[in-house]
């Protein structure tokens, strides 16, 4: 009897169903167990390395800027404030604690959230081209957020601070509703006729996303305040410039909660990537799982867009990079995607703040410059594989 295939090993057999195995199958299962142990050990070392790199990147993000501050002074200020000491006279405490630390932490949270959303979305639609931005989810969230601002029901952190009226919770709820609605619409169009074509899904997402982006721009131009209009337009391109300790609250709660919820369903995600029939055959409630993923990904996208705008391509790049290193097992992929996304966006934000003297680049511009070639590469590989299969 042949050893188990990768598909069979992806969803482990529950202990109560274990039976005495023939010698050949037992050897195969032992080999699979050894490979999993090696993979887990490598994942732990990678996670540790990413944590160290993330800590170094956060330190650099706080230390670098228009006024450079020594890393030792950065940590001195952080430890003093965490210990409850009042701020000392001078500008270092203000710059470090009130301006740069919240922004660096927000970049890490948004990057981690985008990594999680991209990984979960690609498993949900079984398409490596899936990304909240490409599928129009981010555009739907942006439309909901801008509509809330125009109606005076929300606030948005823009380049110059907080724009709009009301509370951040209202803005996040509006963004969540927009994300969920756009995701459902794209999914319905992609499933039209009973079939499911990955290319149709991407095209539907791009089309719906552009339509929603146009409507969002129209709403922005209806705002009477010219300064607010400029700030919202900058924010829509992706901005962390309005980060405060208050804006950290929602992402600091929702991103870890989303990681825990998705991690608890990692085996079900493994099965879902093999197809609905395979997932159902191993006991996965596919309909319920998809509903959960719809809500979780839309909620995370809505919260992230409400604090940073639409940051493109992070959700596309991060899962691909992590799969190349640790494979497709979501038990390892999800936490590494969160750490990699956090590290990536912290580094990108440093570039945005320091690349040009006296001017800050939108975060979404830099991620698009990096991510567009990645999209073309992945698309070329898929089309090449399809042509080879057709031949």
C-alpha positions as MATLAB code, in Angstrom:
seq = 'XXXXXXXXXXXXXXXXXXXXXXXXXXXXXXXXXXXXXXXXXXXXXXXXXXXXXXXXXXXXXXXXXXXXXXXXXXXXXXXXXXXXXXXXXXXXXXXXXXXXXXXXXXXXXXXXXXXXXXXXXXXXXXXXXXXXXXXXXXXXXXXXXXXXXXXXXXXXXXXXXXXXXXXXXXXXXXXXXXXXXXXXXXXXXXXXXXXXXXXXXXXXXXXXXXXXXXXXXXXXXXXXXXXXXXXXXXXXXXXXXXXXXXXXXXXXXXXXXXXXXXXXXXXXXXXXXXXXXXXXXXXXXXXXXXXXXXXXXXXXXXXXXXXXXXXXXXXXXXXXXXXXXXXXXXXXXXXXXXXXXXXXXXXXXXXXXXXXXXXXXXXXXXXXXXXXXXXXXXXXXXXXXXXXXXX';
ca = [
       0.000    0.000    0.000;
       1.337    3.429   -0.975;
       2.177    5.969    1.729;
      -0.408    8.697    2.364;
      -0.454   11.558   -0.072;
      -0.091   15.227    0.934;
      -3.857   15.614    0.600;
      -4.460   12.792    3.056;
      -1.919   14.167    5.530;
      -3.344   17.712    5.455;
      -6.359   16.767    7.556;
      -5.224   14.475   10.361;
      -7.278   11.470   11.300;
      -8.940   11.836   14.737;
      -7.450    9.501   17.372;
     -10.731    7.674   17.942;
     -10.797    6.592   14.282;
      -7.303    5.138   14.346;
      -7.039    1.430   13.561;
      -4.175   -1.006   13.309;
      -2.282   -0.204   10.119;
      -0.377   -2.521    7.767;
       3.422   -2.232    8.095;
       3.825   -0.259    4.839;
       1.162    2.291    5.830;
       2.590    2.534    9.337;
       5.992    3.409    7.850;
       4.342    6.021    5.647;
       2.518    7.544    8.611;
       5.740    7.589   10.624;
       7.469    9.414    7.788;
       4.615   11.933    7.643;
       4.853   12.483   11.399;
       8.598   13.082   11.139;
       8.101   15.590    8.343;
       5.482   17.433   10.364;
       7.820   17.572   13.374;
      10.597   19.037   11.211;
       8.143   21.523    9.724;
       6.922   22.602   13.150;
      10.475   23.107   14.412;
      11.359   25.184   11.350;
       8.193   27.233   11.798;
       9.080   28.002   15.413;
      12.537   29.214   14.421;
      11.080   31.311   11.601;
       8.542   32.835   13.964;
      11.298   33.679   16.432;
      13.389   35.264   13.670;
      10.413   37.298   12.462;
       9.703   38.489   16.005;
      13.295   39.685   16.392;
      13.182   41.390   12.984;
       9.839   42.993   13.834;
      11.204   44.325   17.121;
      14.200   45.797   15.280;
      11.914   47.338   12.637;
       9.659   48.876   15.301;
      12.724   50.368   16.996;
      13.890   51.837   13.676;
      10.398   53.163   12.957;
      10.392   55.103   16.225;
      14.013   56.231   15.980;
      14.013   57.471   12.366;
      12.256   60.540   11.075;
      12.652   64.268   10.610;
      14.364   64.220   13.997;
      16.457   61.091   14.539;
      16.501   59.681   18.059;
      19.021   57.133   19.324;
      17.547   53.634   19.825;
      18.759   53.629   23.444;
      16.809   56.823   24.098;
      13.756   55.337   22.380;
      13.697   52.361   24.731;
      14.466   54.602   27.698;
      11.368   56.678   26.963;
       9.220   53.580   26.379;
      10.284   51.913   29.625;
       9.788   55.129   31.596;
       6.278   55.629   30.248;
       5.364   51.973   30.756;
       6.610   52.327   34.338;
       4.199   55.172   34.931;
       6.699   58.034   35.016;
       5.442   61.419   33.788;
       6.926   62.780   30.555;
      10.212   64.617   30.939;
      10.799   68.125   29.584;
      11.927   68.248   25.981;
      10.642   66.919   22.688;
      11.949   63.338   22.745;
       9.203   62.060   25.035;
       6.530   63.734   22.920;
       7.912   62.481   19.614;
       8.520   58.927   20.816;
       5.464   58.228   22.947;
       2.747   60.369   21.422;
       3.665   60.312   17.738;
       5.918   57.487   16.615;
       5.125   54.563   18.933;
       1.372   54.590   18.103;
       2.147   54.844   14.399;
       4.660   51.990   14.455;
       2.263   49.759   16.408;
      -0.614   50.633   14.069;
       1.539   49.714   11.051;
       2.301   46.336   12.658;
      -1.365   45.667   13.469;
      -2.599   46.665   10.010;
       0.102   44.590    8.304;
      -0.693   41.558   10.457;
      -4.398   41.947    9.768;
      -3.880   42.224    6.022;
      -1.695   39.117    6.057;
      -4.446   37.204    7.854;
      -7.206   38.496    5.567;
      -5.237   37.621    2.442;
      -4.504   34.105    3.682;
      -8.110   33.450    4.706;
      -9.528   34.933    1.492;
      -7.280   32.827   -0.722;
      -8.407   29.709    1.141;
     -12.048   30.758    0.953;
     -12.098   31.257   -2.813;
      -9.297   28.747   -3.589;
      -7.523   31.367   -5.665;
      -3.933   32.574   -5.075;
      -4.821   35.851   -6.814;
      -7.358   36.710   -4.124;
      -6.661   39.844   -2.125;
      -8.998   42.241   -0.278;
      -7.987   45.032   -2.649;
      -8.261   43.043   -5.900;
     -11.604   41.508   -4.922;
     -13.125   44.906   -4.176;
     -13.498   44.254   -0.444;
     -11.259   47.185    0.480;
     -13.134   49.429   -1.953;
     -16.432   48.458   -0.352;
     -15.020   49.209    3.082;
     -13.719   52.575    1.833;
     -17.137   53.448    0.414;
     -18.822   52.593    3.707;
     -16.305   54.659    5.665;
     -16.552   57.688    3.368;
     -20.343   57.512    3.416;
     -20.212   57.558    7.212;
     -17.924   60.599    7.138;
     -20.122   62.492    4.684;
     -23.166   61.712    6.804;
     -21.291   62.729    9.947;
     -21.331   59.270   11.548;
     -17.645   58.470   11.732;
     -14.092   59.677   12.007;
     -11.083   58.813    9.929;
      -7.415   59.167   10.726;
      -5.934   61.115    7.841;
      -2.634   62.701    7.024;
      -3.344   65.668    9.184;
      -5.120   64.009   12.060;
      -8.721   62.971   12.641;
     -11.256   63.951   10.006;
     -15.005   63.820   10.244;
     -17.376   63.577   13.177;
     -18.452   60.955   15.655;
     -16.691   57.834   16.864;
     -14.305   55.340   15.331;
     -16.652   52.451   16.134;
     -19.333   53.916   13.861;
     -16.802   54.306   11.083;
     -15.579   50.727   11.486;
     -19.143   49.388   11.421;
     -19.854   51.333    8.232;
     -16.647   50.021    6.667;
     -17.543   46.473    7.751;
     -20.985   46.755    6.150;
     -19.439   48.027    2.919;
     -16.823   45.268    2.880;
     -19.365   42.515    3.542;
     -21.756   43.831    0.892;
     -19.076   44.131   -1.798;
     -17.656   40.688   -0.967;
     -21.111   39.104   -1.221;
     -21.762   40.853   -4.538;
     -18.443   39.736   -6.034;
     -19.010   36.176   -4.828;
     -22.524   36.093   -6.323;
     -21.278   37.303   -9.705;
     -18.420   34.787   -9.702;
     -20.826   31.906   -8.912;
     -23.377   32.952  -11.521;
     -24.556   30.008  -13.588;
     -23.617   27.463  -10.937;
     -19.947   27.296  -11.853;
     -16.919   28.859  -10.233;
     -14.051   30.248  -12.290;
     -11.127   31.837  -10.421;
     -10.495   34.292  -13.263;
     -14.149   35.322  -13.237;
     -13.868   36.000   -9.510;
     -10.879   38.315   -9.981;
     -12.503   40.120  -12.913;
     -15.717   40.567  -10.943;
     -13.718   41.908   -8.014;
     -11.806   44.377  -10.176;
     -14.990   45.565  -11.887;
     -16.996   45.976   -8.677;
     -14.005   47.548   -6.953;
     -13.578   50.192   -9.672;
     -17.289   50.991   -9.617;
     -17.221   51.431   -5.834;
     -14.027   53.501   -6.049;
     -15.697   55.860   -8.520;
     -18.719   56.270   -6.274;
     -16.418   56.859   -3.301;
     -14.602   59.625   -5.175;
     -17.943   61.239   -5.985;
     -18.920   61.254   -2.309;
     -15.563   62.722   -1.311;
     -15.981   65.580   -3.776;
     -19.360   66.407   -2.240;
     -17.707   67.353    1.041;
     -17.843   71.089    1.578;
     -14.505   71.354    3.391;
     -11.611   71.468    0.917;
      -9.048   70.540    3.572;
     -11.134   67.564    4.630;
     -11.442   66.473    1.010;
      -7.670   66.486    0.549;
      -7.165   64.609    3.805;
      -9.696   61.901    2.930;
      -8.223   61.457   -0.560;
      -4.761   61.006    0.970;
      -6.181   58.551    3.507;
      -7.898   56.546    0.751;
      -4.481   55.849   -0.772;
      -3.345   54.349    2.534;
      -2.056   56.446    5.398;
      -0.931   55.873    8.968;
      -0.250   59.552    9.623;
      -3.201   60.073   11.953;
      -2.289   57.240   14.331;
      -2.964   57.889   18.006;
      -3.304   55.666   21.045;
      -7.060   55.866   20.553;
      -6.939   54.518   17.004;
      -5.040   51.448   18.217;
      -7.917   50.126   20.318;
     -10.086   48.483   17.661;
      -7.300   46.855   15.611;
      -5.537   45.764   18.828;
      -8.685   43.810   19.725;
      -9.890   42.571   16.337;
      -6.587   41.443   14.780;
      -5.560   39.064   17.627;
      -9.162   37.848   17.883;
      -9.213   37.187   14.138;
      -5.937   35.270   14.376;
      -7.264   33.072   17.191;
     -10.538   32.399   15.379;
      -8.849   31.534   12.082;
      -6.181   29.457   13.821;
      -8.913   27.394   15.479;
     -10.229   26.593   11.977;
      -6.828   25.959   10.377;
      -7.515   22.272    9.644;
     -10.876   23.150    8.122;
      -9.115   25.715    5.926;
      -6.668   23.013    4.820;
      -9.585   20.838    3.777;
     -11.413   23.715    2.079;
      -8.448   24.407   -0.201;
      -8.825   20.852   -1.572;
     -12.423   21.433   -2.634;
     -15.876   21.431   -1.104;
     -16.410   17.690   -1.571;
     -13.121   16.810    0.108;
     -13.836   19.187    2.981;
     -17.317   17.774    3.481;
     -15.976   14.199    3.390;
     -13.777   14.877    6.441;
     -16.606   16.444    8.434;
     -16.253   20.153    7.598;
     -19.507   22.129    7.443;
     -18.560   24.019    4.306;
     -21.526   26.404    4.309;
     -21.012   27.392    7.922;
     -17.244   27.755    7.449;
     -17.705   30.024    4.435;
     -20.181   32.204    6.317;
     -17.710   32.527    9.175;
     -14.886   33.449    6.798;
     -17.081   35.999    5.024;
     -17.837   37.748    8.316;
     -14.304   37.532    9.753;
     -12.526   38.760    6.617;
     -15.052   41.555    6.074;
     -14.868   42.663    9.706;
     -11.070   42.696    9.709;
     -10.990   44.558    6.395;
     -13.498   47.125    7.645;
     -11.537   47.804   10.829;
      -8.217   48.036    8.983;
      -9.569   50.340    6.291;
     -11.130   52.605    8.919;
      -7.718   53.258   10.511;
      -5.363   53.138    7.514;
      -7.318   53.455    4.285;
      -7.062   50.903    1.496;
      -3.549   49.439    1.516;
      -3.117   47.371   -1.631;
      -1.381   44.057   -2.322;
      -0.138   43.202    1.183;
      -2.799   40.504    1.420;
      -1.610   39.125   -1.924;
       2.146   39.140   -1.349;
       2.394   37.882    2.228;
       0.589   34.511    1.853;
       2.611   33.663   -1.269;
       5.889   34.432    0.442;
       4.977   32.374    3.500;
       3.779   29.402    1.424;
       7.120   29.300   -0.346;
       8.796   28.899    3.046;
       6.451   26.737    5.159;
       3.990   25.254    2.670;
       0.209   25.447    2.687;
      -0.647   24.114    6.151;
      -2.693   26.928    7.709;
      -1.664   25.897   11.216;
       1.782   27.267   10.383;
       0.802   29.661    7.615;
      -1.561   31.930    9.576;
       0.777   33.038   12.403;
       3.700   33.474   10.003;
       1.523   35.508    7.635;
       0.565   37.806   10.514;
       4.207   38.325   11.537;
       5.392   38.798    7.955;
       2.624   41.280    7.179;
       3.445   43.254   10.320;
       7.147   43.381    9.448;
       6.466   44.345    5.831;
       4.165   47.258    6.618;
       6.409   48.643    9.372;
       9.326   48.705    6.904;
       7.125   50.241    4.188;
       5.971   52.959    6.573;
       9.591   53.814    7.412;
      10.242   54.250    3.675;
       7.131   56.402    3.287;
       8.229   58.757    6.077;
      11.907   59.048    5.184;
      12.189   58.656    1.381;
      11.350   62.299    0.610;
      12.404   65.315    2.654;
       9.458   67.245    4.010;
       6.854   65.044    2.288;
       5.202   61.768    3.225;
       4.265   59.124    0.675;
       0.951   57.253    0.994;
       1.530   53.718    2.230;
      -0.691   52.283   -0.501;
       1.496   53.805   -3.209;
       4.607   51.983   -2.010;
       2.818   48.651   -1.487;
       1.333   48.944   -4.983;
       4.782   49.521   -6.496;
       6.008   46.377   -4.726;
       2.871   44.298   -5.158;
       1.988   44.908   -8.819;
       5.043   42.956  -10.115;
       4.150   40.142   -7.703;
       0.624   40.039   -9.129;
       1.958   39.903  -12.693;
       4.372   37.110  -11.726;
       1.649   35.007  -10.098;
      -0.719   35.629  -13.003;
       1.968   34.648  -15.516;
       2.674   31.421  -13.643;
      -1.024   30.504  -13.504;
      -1.616   31.262  -17.170;
       1.529   29.335  -18.093;
       0.408   26.354  -16.028;
      -3.031   26.510  -17.649;
      -1.528   26.597  -21.145;
       0.693   23.654  -20.301;
      -2.255   21.679  -19.002;
      -4.266   22.524  -22.091;
      -1.462   21.383  -24.351;
];
